[in-house]
Amino acid sequence: MSANGSVNGRQSVTWRVSGFTCITCAVGLETVLSRNTGVLQVHAKYPEGTVRIEYDPGKISARGLKEAIAEMGFRVEAGA
């Protein structure tokens, strides 16, 4: 799943994320991603295994977001 949009210098993406085993995984992902400069909002859902991120592409890239997710032990699924 991938939805990209840009509004007023904001970018948004919605990705499927594998590796969530409980609600704490989703909450932890939200917490860690929200600490990154340029991340404006994060909403992760368990058991759906999705994350929606609004960010400033001038401060962080989609690749940087995917790397941050991987550092937590989760994986953005192919096609996202």
Protein Blocks (a to p, Z undefined) as FASTA:
>chain_A
ZZdddeehiacdddddehiabfklmmmmmmmmmmpghiabdcdddfklpacddddfklbc
fklmmmmmmmnopacdehZZ
